[in-house]
Each structure stands twice: as structure tokens, then as C-alpha cells.
């Protein structure tokens, strides 16, 4: 598949094409092997390859996450979650990622708040450890979905430092 292997494609044009061709988007996601990958890492890898939509294109993001959730569950049946739960958890992870990366948000979501807010989606009362691990991954590994209107690290100079957010507990590094 050309879109999967061709480097240097214009991300905006790639996104526009995928928005108009849901069959190609689904095929592009389904050729990925997410077997035994941790959910935030798999989602991060996918959203680094597929350009995120502009502000008013939430239906495209929902479509990406829908196909990803179904495929992720097929690749990892032992996760024990239905695709709908993975779909909701993915959006929770994206929102958490944006919460951490947005400097305008002064009060960042705590681990306890994330677990409480996401617990119902997982449909399993004993999944607090799993949700805590998801939170830790986003906290330590960084941004899952980079908004298309924010410059990425490749556009910054190589000498610019990694962005660091203050934390009362430990440093948090975000890649862009």
C-alpha cells in the first residue's frame, strides 16, 4: 500500500485523502500489527503515521479510533475488553495527553481522577491497575496525538530542548 510505505507525503493531503476514503483508512490501519503492544503505544504509533484532523474534523478522528479499536482488540483478544471500551479509553488517553501537553491548563489531571473518570468505560471494576498503567505511560512517554496546528519537533531547531512540564512528583518530558 503506497500510503503506508511512501515517505515524504504531504500530511495534509494524506489526511484529506483518508477523510474521503474510509475504506483506504481501514485498510491502512488493518495492515498494522498491534499484537502484544500496550494500548497507548499502539495508538501513539498509529497517530504519528496518520495525520490528526483539524479542529472541526472530529468525525474523522472518531473514524480512526473506531477502526483502530476494533483492530486492536482483534490483535489482542487477551486484553478482555470489547472494542467499544477500547474506543472510549482511546479518547480518554488522547484527552489526557492533550491535558498534559497544553500549557494553558494549570491543574493537570491526576492519576486518581483519570482512573475514576475512565473506570466505567473499561466495564471491569478490577481494572484500576490497568488504567493506572495507561496513565503512567502517557505521563512518562508523552503526547499521543499532536494537534495538526501545533508545530512538531521536526520543525524546531535541533538545539531546542525537550519541553518539560513542572510536576510536584517527578519531571515530565514530552516529545513533539
C-alpha positions in Angstrom: 0.0 0.0 0.0 1.6 3.2 -1.2 0.3 5.4 1.7 1.8 3.0 4.2 5.3 2.9 2.8 5.9 6.1 0.9 8.0 8.6 2.9 7.6 12.4 2.4 3.9 12.5 1.5 2.3 15.8 2.4 0.5 15.1 5.7 -2.4 17.5 4.9 -3.0 15.9 1.5 -2.7 12.4 3.1 -5.3 13.3 5.7 -7.7 14.8 3.2 -7.4 11.7 1.0 -8.1 9.4 4.0 -11.0 11.5 5.1 -12.7 10.9 1.7 -11.8 7.2 1.6 -12.8 5.4 4.7 -12.1 2.1 3.0 -8.4 3.0 2.5 -8.2 4.3 6.1 -9.5 1.0 7.4 -7.1 -1.0 5.2 -4.2 1.2 6.3 -5.0 0.6 9.9 -5.6 -3.2 9.4 -2.2 -3.9 7.9 -0.6 -2.8 11.2 0.3 -5.5 13.7 -0.6 -4.3 17.2 -0.2 -7.8 18.7 1.1 -7.6 22.3 1.5 -3.8 22.1 0.5 -1.6 25.0 -2.6 0.4 24.1 -1.1 3.9 24.4 2.0 2.9 22.5 0.0 1.4 19.6 -2.3 4.4 19.5 0.7 6.8 19.6 2.4 4.9 16.7 -0.8 5.0 14.6 -1.4 8.7 15.2 2.2 9.6 14.4 1.6 8.0 11.0 -1.9 9.2 10.2 -2.1 13.0 10.4 -4.6 14.1 13.1 -7.6 16.1 11.9 -8.0 19.8 12.0 -10.2 21.4 14.7 -13.6 20.7 13.1 -13.0 17.2 11.8 -13.9 15.2 14.8 -15.8 12.7 12.8 -12.5 11.7 11.1 -10.9 11.2 14.4 -13.8 9.1 15.6 -13.5 7.0 12.4 -9.8 6.5 13.0 -10.3 5.4 16.6 -13.3 3.2 15.7 -11.3 1.2 13.2 -8.2 1.2 15.5 -10.2 -0.1 18.5 -11.7 -3.0 16.5 -8.4 -4.0 15.0 -6.5 -3.6 18.4 -9.0 -6.0 20.1 -8.6 -8.5 17.2 -4.8 -8.3 17.6 -5.0 -8.6 21.4 -8.0 -10.7 22.4 -6.5 -11.4 25.8 -7.0 -7.8 26.8 -10.5 -8.8 27.7 -12.2 -5.5 26.6 -14.8 -5.0 23.9 -14.0 -2.6 21.0 -16.4 -0.1 22.5 -14.5 0.1 25.7 -11.2 0.4 23.9 -12.7 3.2 21.8 -13.7 5.2 24.9 -10.3 4.5 26.6 -8.5 5.8 23.5 -10.4 9.1 23.6 -9.6 9.3 27.3 -5.9 8.8 26.5 -6.0 11.4 23.9 -7.7 13.9 26.2 -5.2 13.1 29.0 -2.3 13.6 26.5 -3.7 17.0 25.5 -4.2 17.9 29.1 -0.6 17.2 29.9 0.7 19.0 26.8 -1.4 22.1 26.9 0.4 24.8 28.9 -2.8 26.8 29.4 -4.2 24.0 31.6 -2.8 24.8 35.0 -4.4 21.9 37.0 -3.4 18.7 35.3 -5.5 15.6 35.7 -4.3 13.3 38.5 -3.9 9.6 38.2 -6.8 9.1 40.6 -9.1 11.4 38.5 -8.2 9.6 35.3 -8.9 6.2 36.8 -12.2 7.4 38.3 -13.3 9.0 35.0 -12.3 6.1 32.8 -13.2 3.2 35.0 -16.8 2.9 33.8 -15.6 2.6 30.2 -13.5 -0.4 30.9 -16.6 -2.3 32.1 -14.5 -4.1 34.7 -14.4 -2.9 38.3 -11.0 -4.5 38.9 -9.1 -2.7 36.1 -7.7 0.2 38.2 -4.1 -1.2 37.8 -4.5 -1.3 34.0 -5.9 2.2 33.9 -3.1 3.4 36.2 -0.6 1.9 33.8 -2.2 3.7 30.9 -1.9 7.0 32.8 1.7 6.3 33.7 2.5 5.6 30.1 1.1 8.9 28.9 2.7 10.7 31.7 6.1 9.3 31.1 6.2 8.7 27.3 4.4 11.8 26.2 1.9 13.1 23.7 -0.3 10.6 21.9 -2.0 12.8 19.3 -0.3 16.0 18.2 -2.8 18.6 17.1 -2.2 19.5 13.4 -2.0 23.2 14.1 0.9 22.8 16.6 4.4 22.7 15.3 6.2 19.3 15.7 9.7 18.7 16.8 10.9 18.2 13.2 10.0 21.9 12.5 12.0 23.1 15.5 15.7 23.5 15.6 17.8 20.6 16.8 19.2 22.7 19.5 15.9 23.4 21.1 15.5 21.5 24.4 12.8 18.9 25.2 9.8 20.6 26.6 9.4 20.0 30.3 6.4 20.4 32.4 6.7 21.0 36.1 5.4 18.4 38.4 5.3 18.1 42.2 6.3 14.4 42.0 8.7 14.0 39.0 9.8 15.6 35.8 7.6 15.0 32.7 9.1 15.1 29.3 7.0 15.5 26.1 8.2 14.8 22.7 6.9 16.8 19.8 
